[in-house]
Amino acid sequence: MHDSDRTSVAKACDGDSEAFRSLVERHSRYVFNVAYRLTGNVSDAEDVVQTAFLRAHQQLSRFEARADFRTWLHRITVNCSIDLIRTRRHREIAHDPADLEMESATDTARGVPPGPDRLMLSVEIRDRVTEGMAQLSASERLAFTLRHVEGLPIKDVAAAMGLKNEAAKNSIFRAVRKMRCALEPLVVVAERRA
């Protein structure tokens, strides 16, 4: 655990509200990004952030100092996201392309600005991923994100979603199939450029 996290957690456990505020400020963007990937909706992600930090504050005395605070907070965020999705399972959650934050691996990191072709492809990839994610049901999106973004094994995805392994596999399979269909035109474009 980062020393500043360790110090802030210790102070927050002793009732220092400023110490907990520093933890919130330090980790809120990370928590939002995790929640957004799982819920697919800015408003829902913001709700999860509030709930996750409230739960973390309430359970701070149970936090083991030898553990990593971010890892502990990540698990709380995933659980809060799953809870929210379960309570809102009746509606489909759609992505708003204007709100989707995706970082593409461009040459900008090496100081070389991307060319117009690269920028166009990046925008097209973002749009296709957004469209693909919008076509997924809430349970498919959750299963896909837990498996392919968070990297959880199938048994953990199933446990997190309250499903049997086969049902989780089916949700992941359906999500992957839909995402492949959404991204297929990009594969054709990439093959033409190669």
Secondary structure, DSSP 8 states (H G I E B T S, - for coil): --HHHHHHHHHHHTT-HHHHHHHHHHHHHHHHHHHHHHH--HHHHHHHHHHHHHHHHHHGGG--TTS-HHHHHHHHHHHHHHHHHHHTTTS-----TTT-------GGGGT----HHHHHHHHHHHHHHHHHHHTS-HHHHHHHIIIIIS---HHHHHHHHT--HHHHHHHHHHHHHHHHHHHHHHHHHHHHH-
